[in-house]
Amino acid sequence: MPRRVTLKQVAARAGVSYQTVSKVINGKAQVSPETEARIWEAVRELGYRPHYIARSLRAQRSRLIGYSWPPSPPDQPNPILDLFLQSMFTAAEEAGYYLLCFPHHYGERQIESYRELIESARVDGFIVSSVEFDDPRLAFLMEKDYPFVAFGRSNPDWDFPYVDVDGAAGMVKVVNHLLERGHRRIAALAWPEASRVGQNRLDGYFTALQRAGIMPLDAWIARGEGRFDFGYQATLQWLDLPPDERPTAIVALNDVMAIGAMRAVQERGLRVGVDVAITGFDDYPLVQYLTPPLTSVRQPIWDIGQRIVSMLVALLEGQPLQERHVLVEPELIIRASSTGPAG
Protein backbone atom coordinates (compact mmCIF):
# COMPACT_ATOMS: atom_id res chain seq x y z
CA MET A 1 0.00 0.00 0.00
CA PRO A 2 1.27 3.54 -0.69
CA ARG A 3 2.63 5.36 2.31
CA ARG A 4 0.56 8.17 3.81
CA VAL A 5 1.73 11.66 2.90
CA THR A 6 2.85 13.50 6.05
CA LEU A 7 2.60 17.10 7.19
CA LYS A 8 6.38 17.37 7.00
CA GLN A 9 6.34 16.40 3.32
CA VAL A 10 3.72 19.05 2.61
CA ALA A 11 5.76 21.57 4.61
CA ALA A 12 8.92 20.74 2.64
CA ARG A 13 7.09 21.17 -0.69
CA ALA A 14 5.60 24.52 0.44
CA GLY A 15 8.83 25.76 2.06
CA VAL A 16 7.32 26.34 5.52
CA SER A 17 7.33 24.60 8.89
CA TYR A 18 5.04 21.65 9.47
CA GLN A 19 3.48 23.58 12.39
CA THR A 20 2.41 26.28 9.94
CA VAL A 21 0.90 23.69 7.61
CA SER A 22 -1.06 22.16 10.49
CA LYS A 23 -2.42 25.52 11.59
CA VAL A 24 -3.43 26.53 8.06
CA ILE A 25 -5.25 23.23 7.44
CA ASN A 26 -7.11 23.62 10.73
CA GLY A 27 -7.91 27.27 10.09
CA LYS A 28 -5.88 28.51 13.06
CA ALA A 29 -3.07 30.42 11.36
CA GLN A 30 -2.84 33.90 9.86
CA VAL A 31 -0.34 33.83 7.03
CA SER A 32 0.05 35.78 3.82
CA PRO A 33 -2.28 34.84 0.96
CA GLU A 34 0.77 33.74 -1.05
CA THR A 35 1.93 31.36 1.68
CA GLU A 36 -1.53 29.92 2.20
CA ALA A 37 -1.96 29.36 -1.54
CA ARG A 38 1.45 27.64 -1.67
CA ILE A 39 0.48 25.31 1.19
CA TRP A 40 -2.84 24.31 -0.38
CA GLU A 41 -1.12 23.75 -3.71
CA ALA A 42 1.32 21.37 -1.98
CA VAL A 43 -1.62 19.60 -0.32
CA ARG A 44 -3.27 19.04 -3.70
CA GLU A 45 -0.08 18.00 -5.49
CA LEU A 46 0.91 15.44 -2.86
CA GLY A 47 -2.62 14.23 -2.20
CA TYR A 48 -2.38 14.87 1.54
CA ARG A 49 -5.31 13.66 3.64
CA PRO A 50 -5.55 14.51 7.36
CA HIS A 51 -5.36 11.54 9.70
CA TYR A 52 -8.73 12.04 11.35
CA ILE A 53 -8.33 9.24 13.90
CA ALA A 54 -5.12 10.70 15.28
CA ARG A 55 -6.59 14.19 15.16
CA SER A 56 -9.68 13.03 17.03
CA LEU A 57 -7.61 11.37 19.74
CA ARG A 58 -5.58 14.51 20.26
CA ALA A 59 -8.64 16.74 20.31
CA GLN A 60 -10.79 14.20 22.17
CA ARG A 61 -13.40 14.57 19.47
CA SER A 62 -14.87 12.07 17.03
CA ARG A 63 -16.02 14.48 14.27
CA LEU A 64 -19.23 12.43 14.18
CA ILE A 65 -22.83 13.66 14.61
CA GLY A 66 -25.41 11.17 15.83
CA TYR A 67 -28.81 10.96 14.13
CA SER A 68 -31.71 8.51 14.41
CA TRP A 69 -35.26 8.64 13.06
CA PRO A 70 -38.45 6.56 13.32
CA PRO A 71 -38.69 4.09 10.41
CA SER A 72 -41.30 4.65 7.74
CA PRO A 73 -43.82 1.88 6.96
CA PRO A 74 -42.36 -0.54 4.35
CA ASP A 75 -45.05 0.43 1.83
CA GLN A 76 -44.67 4.19 2.33
CA PRO A 77 -41.42 5.71 1.00
CA ASN A 78 -40.40 9.03 2.54
CA PRO A 79 -38.74 11.33 -0.04
CA ILE A 80 -38.80 14.22 2.47
CA LEU A 81 -36.57 12.23 4.81
CA ASP A 82 -34.28 11.32 1.92
CA LEU A 83 -33.85 15.00 1.05
CA PHE A 84 -33.30 15.91 4.70
CA LEU A 85 -30.58 13.27 5.06
CA GLN A 86 -28.82 14.30 1.85
CA SER A 87 -28.83 17.92 2.98
CA MET A 88 -27.32 17.07 6.36
CA PHE A 89 -24.74 14.68 4.87
CA THR A 90 -23.56 17.42 2.51
CA ALA A 91 -23.43 20.17 5.14
CA ALA A 92 -21.66 17.96 7.68
CA GLU A 93 -18.99 16.84 5.22
CA GLU A 94 -18.29 20.41 4.15
CA ALA A 95 -17.71 21.26 7.83
CA GLY A 96 -15.41 18.28 8.38
CA TYR A 97 -17.99 16.09 10.13
CA TYR A 98 -19.93 12.96 9.26
CA LEU A 99 -23.30 11.62 10.37
CA LEU A 100 -23.42 8.46 12.44
CA CYS A 101 -26.89 7.01 11.91
CA PHE A 102 -28.10 4.59 14.57
CA PRO A 103 -31.31 2.56 15.02
CA HIS A 104 -34.39 4.22 16.46
CA HIS A 105 -35.91 2.52 19.50
CA TYR A 106 -39.03 3.27 21.50
CA GLY A 107 -39.49 3.64 25.23
CA GLU A 108 -36.47 3.40 27.51
CA ARG A 109 -34.32 1.80 24.84
CA GLN A 110 -34.06 4.99 22.83
CA ILE A 111 -32.44 6.77 25.79
CA GLU A 112 -29.99 3.90 26.22
CA SER A 113 -28.76 4.43 22.67
CA TYR A 114 -28.02 8.09 23.37
CA ARG A 115 -26.43 7.25 26.72
CA GLU A 116 -24.11 4.66 25.17
CA LEU A 117 -22.99 7.00 22.39
CA ILE A 118 -22.24 9.75 24.90
CA GLU A 119 -20.39 7.55 27.40
CA SER A 120 -18.30 5.93 24.66
CA ALA A 121 -17.54 9.36 23.12
CA ARG A 122 -18.61 8.05 19.75
CA VAL A 123 -20.30 11.30 18.72
CA ASP A 124 -19.67 14.97 19.43
CA GLY A 125 -23.34 15.93 19.32
CA PHE A 126 -26.78 14.96 18.07
CA ILE A 127 -29.46 16.06 15.65
CA VAL A 128 -32.92 15.12 16.93
CA SER A 129 -36.03 15.00 14.74
CA SER A 130 -39.63 13.76 15.04
CA VAL A 131 -39.79 15.80 18.24
CA GLU A 132 -42.85 15.44 20.48
CA PHE A 133 -44.12 17.03 23.70
CA ASP A 134 -42.24 15.81 26.80
CA ASP A 135 -39.73 14.21 24.45
CA PRO A 136 -37.48 12.00 26.64
CA ARG A 137 -34.51 12.38 24.26
CA LEU A 138 -34.48 16.15 24.66
CA ALA A 139 -34.91 15.91 28.42
CA PHE A 140 -31.97 13.50 28.63
CA LEU A 141 -29.66 15.58 26.43
CA MET A 142 -30.51 18.78 28.30
CA GLU A 143 -29.83 17.04 31.62
CA LYS A 144 -26.46 15.82 30.30
CA ASP A 145 -25.76 19.27 28.79
CA TYR A 146 -24.69 17.50 25.61
CA PRO A 147 -24.66 19.45 22.32
CA PHE A 148 -27.68 18.95 20.09
CA VAL A 149 -29.98 20.79 17.70
CA ALA A 150 -33.57 19.66 17.15
CA PHE A 151 -35.71 19.70 14.05
CA GLY A 152 -38.86 20.73 15.87
CA ARG A 153 -40.10 22.38 19.06
CA SER A 154 -41.33 20.70 22.23
CA ASN A 155 -42.61 21.98 25.58
CA PRO A 156 -42.88 25.79 25.62
CA ASP A 157 -40.77 26.04 28.78
CA TRP A 158 -37.91 23.92 27.40
CA ASP A 159 -35.05 26.02 26.04
CA PHE A 160 -32.89 24.28 23.44
CA PRO A 161 -31.65 25.15 19.94
CA TYR A 162 -34.03 24.17 17.16
CA VAL A 163 -35.18 24.76 13.61
CA ASP A 164 -38.85 24.17 12.97
CA VAL A 165 -41.44 24.66 10.25
CA ASP A 166 -44.38 26.89 11.14
CA GLY A 167 -47.03 24.32 10.31
CA ALA A 168 -49.80 26.54 11.65
CA ALA A 169 -48.83 29.30 9.21
CA GLY A 170 -48.85 26.76 6.38
CA MET A 171 -52.37 25.60 7.23
CA VAL A 172 -53.60 29.18 7.54
CA LYS A 173 -52.45 29.68 3.94
CA VAL A 174 -54.26 26.52 2.84
CA VAL A 175 -57.57 27.39 4.51
CA ASN A 176 -57.45 31.01 3.35
CA HIS A 177 -56.93 29.78 -0.21
CA LEU A 178 -60.02 27.57 0.08
CA LEU A 179 -62.06 30.34 1.69
CA GLU A 180 -61.14 32.62 -1.21
CA ARG A 181 -62.47 29.94 -3.57
CA GLY A 182 -65.82 30.12 -1.75
CA HIS A 183 -65.56 27.02 0.45
CA ARG A 184 -67.18 27.13 3.89
CA ARG A 185 -67.48 23.44 4.76
CA ILE A 186 -63.82 22.46 5.07
CA ALA A 187 -62.92 19.13 6.69
CA ALA A 188 -59.52 18.09 8.07
CA LEU A 189 -57.68 14.77 7.94
CA ALA A 190 -55.63 15.11 11.12
CA TRP A 191 -53.19 13.11 13.23
CA PRO A 192 -53.84 11.90 16.81
CA GLU A 193 -53.98 14.59 19.49
CA ALA A 194 -50.64 13.44 20.95
CA SER A 195 -48.84 14.50 17.76
CA ARG A 196 -47.07 17.81 18.34
CA VAL A 197 -46.59 18.49 14.63
CA GLY A 198 -50.15 17.49 13.86
CA GLN A 199 -51.54 19.71 16.59
CA ASN A 200 -49.48 22.65 15.36
CA ARG A 201 -50.81 22.26 11.83
CA LEU A 202 -54.37 21.82 13.04
CA ASP A 203 -54.07 25.02 15.09
CA GLY A 204 -53.64 26.86 11.79
CA TYR A 205 -56.78 25.22 10.42
CA PHE A 206 -58.86 26.37 13.40
CA THR A 207 -57.31 29.84 13.41
CA ALA A 208 -58.15 30.53 9.77
CA LEU A 209 -61.73 29.28 10.12
CA GLN A 210 -62.34 31.26 13.30
CA ARG A 211 -61.06 34.43 11.63
CA ALA A 212 -63.64 33.81 8.90
CA GLY A 213 -66.39 33.36 11.50
CA ILE A 214 -66.77 29.63 10.80
CA MET A 215 -67.10 27.04 13.56
CA PRO A 216 -66.22 23.62 12.10
CA LEU A 217 -68.45 20.69 13.00
CA ASP A 218 -66.91 17.92 15.07
CA ALA A 219 -67.79 15.58 12.22
CA TRP A 220 -65.44 17.52 9.94
CA ILE A 221 -62.34 16.52 11.97
CA ALA A 222 -61.04 12.98 11.47
CA ARG A 223 -57.99 11.88 13.50
CA GLY A 224 -55.86 8.86 12.70
CA GLU A 225 -52.49 7.67 11.48
CA GLY A 226 -51.30 9.60 8.46
CA ARG A 227 -51.74 6.82 5.95
CA PHE A 228 -53.52 6.36 2.61
CA ASP A 229 -56.15 3.98 4.00
CA PHE A 230 -57.15 6.38 6.75
CA GLY A 231 -57.58 9.29 4.32
CA TYR A 232 -59.58 7.05 1.99
CA GLN A 233 -61.96 5.66 4.63
CA ALA A 234 -62.54 8.99 6.42
CA THR A 235 -63.39 10.68 3.12
CA LEU A 236 -65.92 7.98 2.21
CA GLN A 237 -67.68 8.66 5.53
CA TRP A 238 -67.82 12.38 4.77
CA LEU A 239 -69.26 11.71 1.34
CA ASP A 240 -72.05 9.74 3.00
CA LEU A 241 -73.17 12.78 5.04
CA PRO A 242 -76.34 14.69 4.06
CA PRO A 243 -75.65 17.18 1.24
CA ASP A 244 -75.89 20.22 3.52
CA GLU A 245 -73.29 18.74 5.94
CA ARG A 246 -70.94 17.21 3.39
CA PRO A 247 -67.57 19.01 3.14
CA THR A 248 -66.82 20.74 -0.14
CA ALA A 249 -63.11 20.83 0.68
CA ILE A 250 -60.69 18.56 2.57
CA VAL A 251 -57.34 19.59 4.00
CA ALA A 252 -54.94 16.78 4.91
CA LEU A 253 -51.99 17.16 7.26
CA ASN A 254 -49.83 15.16 4.88
CA ASP A 255 -49.86 14.24 1.20
CA VAL A 256 -50.42 10.53 1.74
CA MET A 257 -53.81 11.09 3.43
CA ALA A 258 -54.71 13.59 0.71
CA ILE A 259 -54.03 10.96 -1.96
CA GLY A 260 -56.33 8.57 -0.12
CA ALA A 261 -59.01 11.25 -0.08
CA MET A 262 -58.60 11.81 -3.81
CA ARG A 263 -59.11 8.11 -4.47
CA ALA A 264 -62.33 8.07 -2.42
CA VAL A 265 -63.75 11.12 -4.21
CA GLN A 266 -62.95 9.72 -7.65
CA GLU A 267 -64.40 6.29 -6.85
CA ARG A 268 -67.70 8.01 -6.01
CA GLY A 269 -67.75 9.51 -9.48
CA LEU A 270 -66.93 13.02 -8.27
CA ARG A 271 -64.26 15.37 -9.59
CA VAL A 272 -61.34 16.38 -7.38
CA GLY A 273 -60.87 20.14 -7.56
CA VAL A 274 -64.37 20.70 -8.95
CA ASP A 275 -66.83 18.84 -6.73
CA VAL A 276 -64.46 18.47 -3.78
CA ALA A 277 -61.25 20.45 -3.27
CA ILE A 278 -58.38 18.54 -1.66
CA THR A 279 -55.02 19.77 -0.33
CA GLY A 280 -52.01 18.07 1.24
CA PHE A 281 -48.93 19.01 3.21
CA ASP A 282 -45.21 18.27 2.52
CA ASP A 283 -45.35 18.54 -1.29
CA TYR A 284 -43.90 15.12 -2.09
CA PRO A 285 -42.18 15.27 -5.50
CA LEU A 286 -44.72 12.98 -7.17
CA VAL A 287 -47.89 14.88 -6.17
CA GLN A 288 -47.45 17.28 -9.09
CA TYR A 289 -47.98 14.30 -11.43
CA LEU A 290 -51.26 13.12 -9.91
CA THR A 291 -54.56 13.60 -11.76
CA PRO A 292 -55.29 16.33 -10.92
CA PRO A 293 -52.01 17.64 -9.48
CA LEU A 294 -52.25 18.11 -5.71
CA THR A 295 -52.16 21.47 -3.96
CA SER A 296 -49.73 21.13 -1.07
CA VAL A 297 -47.54 22.97 1.42
CA ARG A 298 -43.83 22.85 0.66
CA GLN A 299 -41.25 22.86 3.43
CA PRO A 300 -37.73 24.09 2.59
CA ILE A 301 -36.25 20.78 3.76
CA TRP A 302 -32.85 21.18 2.08
CA ASP A 303 -32.30 24.58 3.68
CA ILE A 304 -33.48 23.24 7.04
CA GLY A 305 -30.98 20.37 6.98
CA GLN A 306 -28.17 22.77 6.13
CA ARG A 307 -29.22 25.19 8.86
CA ILE A 308 -29.45 22.52 11.55
CA VAL A 309 -25.97 21.19 10.80
CA SER A 310 -24.44 24.67 10.72
CA MET A 311 -25.99 25.44 14.12
CA LEU A 312 -24.69 22.23 15.66
CA VAL A 313 -21.22 22.72 14.19
CA ALA A 314 -21.17 26.23 15.66
CA LEU A 315 -22.00 24.78 19.08
CA LEU A 316 -19.30 22.13 18.72
CA GLU A 317 -16.73 24.73 17.68
CA GLY A 318 -17.59 26.99 20.62
CA GLN A 319 -19.12 29.71 18.46
CA PRO A 320 -22.19 31.72 19.53
CA LEU A 321 -25.45 31.04 17.72
CA GLN A 322 -26.84 34.02 15.85
CA GLU A 323 -30.32 32.51 16.28
CA ARG A 324 -31.14 29.83 18.82
CA HIS A 325 -34.76 29.34 17.80
CA VAL A 326 -35.46 29.35 14.06
CA LEU A 327 -39.04 29.16 12.76
CA VAL A 328 -39.35 28.72 9.00
CA GLU A 329 -42.50 29.63 7.09
CA PRO A 330 -43.56 27.09 4.42
CA GLU A 331 -44.87 27.85 0.94
CA LEU A 332 -48.30 27.02 -0.44
CA ILE A 333 -48.08 25.42 -3.90
CA ILE A 334 -51.47 25.77 -5.59
CA ARG A 335 -52.44 23.16 -8.20
CA ALA A 336 -55.62 21.91 -9.85
CA SER A 337 -56.86 19.79 -6.92
CA SER A 338 -58.20 22.93 -5.25
CA THR A 339 -58.84 25.50 -7.95
CA GLY A 340 -62.18 24.44 -9.44
CA PRO A 341 -65.60 25.94 -8.69
CA ALA A 342 -66.75 25.91 -5.08
CA GLY A 343 -70.24 27.25 -5.58
C-alpha positions as CSV (number, residue, x, y, z in Angstrom):
1,M,0.0,0.0,0.0
2,P,1.3,3.5,-0.7
3,R,2.6,5.4,2.3
4,R,0.6,8.2,3.8
5,V,1.7,11.7,2.9
6,T,2.9,13.5,6.1
7,L,2.6,17.1,7.2
8,K,6.4,17.4,7.0
9,Q,6.3,16.4,3.3
10,V,3.7,19.1,2.6
11,A,5.8,21.6,4.6
12,A,8.9,20.7,2.6
13,R,7.1,21.2,-0.7
14,A,5.6,24.5,0.4
15,G,8.8,25.8,2.1
16,V,7.3,26.3,5.5
17,S,7.3,24.6,8.9
18,Y,5.0,21.7,9.5
19,Q,3.5,23.6,12.4
20,T,2.4,26.3,9.9
21,V,0.9,23.7,7.6
22,S,-1.1,22.2,10.5
23,K,-2.4,25.5,11.6
24,V,-3.4,26.5,8.1
25,I,-5.2,23.2,7.4
26,N,-7.1,23.6,10.7
27,G,-7.9,27.3,10.1
28,K,-5.9,28.5,13.1
29,A,-3.1,30.4,11.4
30,Q,-2.8,33.9,9.9
31,V,-0.3,33.8,7.0
32,S,0.0,35.8,3.8
33,P,-2.3,34.8,1.0
34,E,0.8,33.7,-1.0
35,T,1.9,31.4,1.7
36,E,-1.5,29.9,2.2
37,A,-2.0,29.4,-1.5
38,R,1.4,27.6,-1.7
39,I,0.5,25.3,1.2
40,W,-2.8,24.3,-0.4
41,E,-1.1,23.8,-3.7
42,A,1.3,21.4,-2.0
43,V,-1.6,19.6,-0.3
44,R,-3.3,19.0,-3.7
45,E,-0.1,18.0,-5.5
46,L,0.9,15.4,-2.9
47,G,-2.6,14.2,-2.2
48,Y,-2.4,14.9,1.5
49,R,-5.3,13.7,3.6
50,P,-5.6,14.5,7.4
51,H,-5.4,11.5,9.7
52,Y,-8.7,12.0,11.4
53,I,-8.3,9.2,13.9
54,A,-5.1,10.7,15.3
55,R,-6.6,14.2,15.2
56,S,-9.7,13.0,17.0
57,L,-7.6,11.4,19.7
58,R,-5.6,14.5,20.3
59,A,-8.6,16.7,20.3
60,Q,-10.8,14.2,22.2
61,R,-13.4,14.6,19.5
62,S,-14.9,12.1,17.0
63,R,-16.0,14.5,14.3
64,L,-19.2,12.4,14.2
65,I,-22.8,13.7,14.6
66,G,-25.4,11.2,15.8
67,Y,-28.8,11.0,14.1
68,S,-31.7,8.5,14.4
69,W,-35.3,8.6,13.1
70,P,-38.5,6.6,13.3
71,P,-38.7,4.1,10.4
72,S,-41.3,4.6,7.7
73,P,-43.8,1.9,7.0
74,P,-42.4,-0.5,4.4
75,D,-45.0,0.4,1.8
76,Q,-44.7,4.2,2.3
77,P,-41.4,5.7,1.0
78,N,-40.4,9.0,2.5
79,P,-38.7,11.3,0.0
80,I,-38.8,14.2,2.5
81,L,-36.6,12.2,4.8
82,D,-34.3,11.3,1.9
83,L,-33.9,15.0,1.0
84,F,-33.3,15.9,4.7
85,L,-30.6,13.3,5.1
86,Q,-28.8,14.3,1.9
87,S,-28.8,17.9,3.0
88,M,-27.3,17.1,6.4
89,F,-24.7,14.7,4.9
90,T,-23.6,17.4,2.5
91,A,-23.4,20.2,5.1
92,A,-21.7,18.0,7.7
93,E,-19.0,16.8,5.2
94,E,-18.3,20.4,4.2
95,A,-17.7,21.3,7.8
96,G,-15.4,18.3,8.4
97,Y,-18.0,16.1,10.1
98,Y,-19.9,13.0,9.3
99,L,-23.3,11.6,10.4
100,L,-23.4,8.5,12.4
101,C,-26.9,7.0,11.9
102,F,-28.1,4.6,14.6
103,P,-31.3,2.6,15.0
104,H,-34.4,4.2,16.5
105,H,-35.9,2.5,19.5
106,Y,-39.0,3.3,21.5
107,G,-39.5,3.6,25.2
108,E,-36.5,3.4,27.5
109,R,-34.3,1.8,24.8
110,Q,-34.1,5.0,22.8
111,I,-32.4,6.8,25.8
112,E,-30.0,3.9,26.2
113,S,-28.8,4.4,22.7
114,Y,-28.0,8.1,23.4
115,R,-26.4,7.3,26.7
116,E,-24.1,4.7,25.2
117,L,-23.0,7.0,22.4
118,I,-22.2,9.8,24.9
119,E,-20.4,7.6,27.4
120,S,-18.3,5.9,24.7
121,A,-17.5,9.4,23.1
122,R,-18.6,8.1,19.7
123,V,-20.3,11.3,18.7
124,D,-19.7,15.0,19.4
125,G,-23.3,15.9,19.3
126,F,-26.8,15.0,18.1
127,I,-29.5,16.1,15.6
128,V,-32.9,15.1,16.9
129,S,-36.0,15.0,14.7
130,S,-39.6,13.8,15.0
131,V,-39.8,15.8,18.2
132,E,-42.9,15.4,20.5
133,F,-44.1,17.0,23.7
134,D,-42.2,15.8,26.8
135,D,-39.7,14.2,24.5
136,P,-37.5,12.0,26.6
137,R,-34.5,12.4,24.3
138,L,-34.5,16.1,24.7
139,A,-34.9,15.9,28.4
140,F,-32.0,13.5,28.6
141,L,-29.7,15.6,26.4
142,M,-30.5,18.8,28.3
143,E,-29.8,17.0,31.6
144,K,-26.5,15.8,30.3
145,D,-25.8,19.3,28.8
146,Y,-24.7,17.5,25.6
147,P,-24.7,19.5,22.3
148,F,-27.7,18.9,20.1
149,V,-30.0,20.8,17.7
150,A,-33.6,19.7,17.1
151,F,-35.7,19.7,14.1
152,G,-38.9,20.7,15.9
153,R,-40.1,22.4,19.1
154,S,-41.3,20.7,22.2
155,N,-42.6,22.0,25.6
156,P,-42.9,25.8,25.6
157,D,-40.8,26.0,28.8
158,W,-37.9,23.9,27.4
159,D,-35.0,26.0,26.0
160,F,-32.9,24.3,23.4
161,P,-31.7,25.1,19.9
162,Y,-34.0,24.2,17.2
163,V,-35.2,24.8,13.6
164,D,-38.9,24.2,13.0
165,V,-41.4,24.7,10.2
166,D,-44.4,26.9,11.1
167,G,-47.0,24.3,10.3
168,A,-49.8,26.5,11.7
169,A,-48.8,29.3,9.2
170,G,-48.9,26.8,6.4
171,M,-52.4,25.6,7.2
172,V,-53.6,29.2,7.5
173,K,-52.5,29.7,3.9
174,V,-54.3,26.5,2.8
175,V,-57.6,27.4,4.5
176,N,-57.5,31.0,3.3
177,H,-56.9,29.8,-0.2
178,L,-60.0,27.6,0.1
179,L,-62.1,30.3,1.7
180,E,-61.1,32.6,-1.2
181,R,-62.5,29.9,-3.6
182,G,-65.8,30.1,-1.7
183,H,-65.6,27.0,0.4
184,R,-67.2,27.1,3.9
185,R,-67.5,23.4,4.8
186,I,-63.8,22.5,5.1
187,A,-62.9,19.1,6.7
188,A,-59.5,18.1,8.1
189,L,-57.7,14.8,7.9
190,A,-55.6,15.1,11.1
191,W,-53.2,13.1,13.2
192,P,-53.8,11.9,16.8
193,E,-54.0,14.6,19.5
194,A,-50.6,13.4,21.0
195,S,-48.8,14.5,17.8
196,R,-47.1,17.8,18.3
197,V,-46.6,18.5,14.6
198,G,-50.1,17.5,13.9
199,Q,-51.5,19.7,16.6
200,N,-49.5,22.7,15.4
201,R,-50.8,22.3,11.8
202,L,-54.4,21.8,13.0
203,D,-54.1,25.0,15.1
204,G,-53.6,26.9,11.8
205,Y,-56.8,25.2,10.4
206,F,-58.9,26.4,13.4
207,T,-57.3,29.8,13.4
208,A,-58.1,30.5,9.8
209,L,-61.7,29.3,10.1
210,Q,-62.3,31.3,13.3
211,R,-61.1,34.4,11.6
212,A,-63.6,33.8,8.9
213,G,-66.4,33.4,11.5
214,I,-66.8,29.6,10.8
215,M,-67.1,27.0,13.6
216,P,-66.2,23.6,12.1
217,L,-68.5,20.7,13.0
218,D,-66.9,17.9,15.1
219,A,-67.8,15.6,12.2
220,W,-65.4,17.5,9.9
221,I,-62.3,16.5,12.0
222,A,-61.0,13.0,11.5
223,R,-58.0,11.9,13.5
224,G,-55.9,8.9,12.7
225,E,-52.5,7.7,11.5
226,G,-51.3,9.6,8.5
227,R,-51.7,6.8,5.9
228,F,-53.5,6.4,2.6
229,D,-56.1,4.0,4.0
230,F,-57.2,6.4,6.8
231,G,-57.6,9.3,4.3
232,Y,-59.6,7.0,2.0
233,Q,-62.0,5.7,4.6
234,A,-62.5,9.0,6.4
235,T,-63.4,10.7,3.1
236,L,-65.9,8.0,2.2
237,Q,-67.7,8.7,5.5
238,W,-67.8,12.4,4.8
239,L,-69.3,11.7,1.3
240,D,-72.1,9.7,3.0
241,L,-73.2,12.8,5.0
242,P,-76.3,14.7,4.1
243,P,-75.7,17.2,1.2
244,D,-75.9,20.2,3.5
245,E,-73.3,18.7,5.9
246,R,-70.9,17.2,3.4
247,P,-67.6,19.0,3.1
248,T,-66.8,20.7,-0.1
249,A,-63.1,20.8,0.7
250,I,-60.7,18.6,2.6
251,V,-57.3,19.6,4.0
252,A,-54.9,16.8,4.9
253,L,-52.0,17.2,7.3
254,N,-49.8,15.2,4.9
255,D,-49.9,14.2,1.2
256,V,-50.4,10.5,1.7
257,M,-53.8,11.1,3.4
258,A,-54.7,13.6,0.7
259,I,-54.0,11.0,-2.0
260,G,-56.3,8.6,-0.1
261,A,-59.0,11.3,-0.1
262,M,-58.6,11.8,-3.8
263,R,-59.1,8.1,-4.5
264,A,-62.3,8.1,-2.4
265,V,-63.8,11.1,-4.2
266,Q,-62.9,9.7,-7.6
267,E,-64.4,6.3,-6.8
268,R,-67.7,8.0,-6.0
269,G,-67.7,9.5,-9.5
270,L,-66.9,13.0,-8.3
271,R,-64.3,15.4,-9.6
272,V,-61.3,16.4,-7.4
273,G,-60.9,20.1,-7.6
274,V,-64.4,20.7,-8.9
275,D,-66.8,18.8,-6.7
276,V,-64.5,18.5,-3.8
277,A,-61.3,20.4,-3.3
278,I,-58.4,18.5,-1.7
279,T,-55.0,19.8,-0.3
280,G,-52.0,18.1,1.2
281,F,-48.9,19.0,3.2
282,D,-45.2,18.3,2.5
283,D,-45.4,18.5,-1.3
284,Y,-43.9,15.1,-2.1
285,P,-42.2,15.3,-5.5
286,L,-44.7,13.0,-7.2
287,V,-47.9,14.9,-6.2
288,Q,-47.4,17.3,-9.1
289,Y,-48.0,14.3,-11.4
290,L,-51.3,13.1,-9.9
291,T,-54.6,13.6,-11.8
292,P,-55.3,16.3,-10.9
293,P,-52.0,17.6,-9.5
294,L,-52.3,18.1,-5.7
295,T,-52.2,21.5,-4.0
296,S,-49.7,21.1,-1.1
297,V,-47.5,23.0,1.4
298,R,-43.8,22.8,0.7
299,Q,-41.3,22.9,3.4
300,P,-37.7,24.1,2.6
301,I,-36.2,20.8,3.8
302,W,-32.9,21.2,2.1
303,D,-32.3,24.6,3.7
304,I,-33.5,23.2,7.0
305,G,-31.0,20.4,7.0
306,Q,-28.2,22.8,6.1
307,R,-29.2,25.2,8.9
308,I,-29.5,22.5,11.6
309,V,-26.0,21.2,10.8
310,S,-24.4,24.7,10.7
311,M,-26.0,25.4,14.1
312,L,-24.7,22.2,15.7
313,V,-21.2,22.7,14.2
314,A,-21.2,26.2,15.7
315,L,-22.0,24.8,19.1
316,L,-19.3,22.1,18.7
317,E,-16.7,24.7,17.7
318,G,-17.6,27.0,20.6
319,Q,-19.1,29.7,18.5
320,P,-22.2,31.7,19.5
321,L,-25.4,31.0,17.7
322,Q,-26.8,34.0,15.9
323,E,-30.3,32.5,16.3
324,R,-31.1,29.8,18.8
325,H,-34.8,29.3,17.8
326,V,-35.5,29.4,14.1
327,L,-39.0,29.2,12.8
328,V,-39.4,28.7,9.0
329,E,-42.5,29.6,7.1
330,P,-43.6,27.1,4.4
331,E,-44.9,27.9,0.9
332,L,-48.3,27.0,-0.4
333,I,-48.1,25.4,-3.9
334,I,-51.5,25.8,-5.6
335,R,-52.4,23.2,-8.2
336,A,-55.6,21.9,-9.8
337,S,-56.9,19.8,-6.9
338,S,-58.2,22.9,-5.2
339,T,-58.8,25.5,-8.0
340,G,-62.2,24.4,-9.4
341,P,-65.6,25.9,-8.7
342,A,-66.7,25.9,-5.1
343,G,-70.2,27.2,-5.6
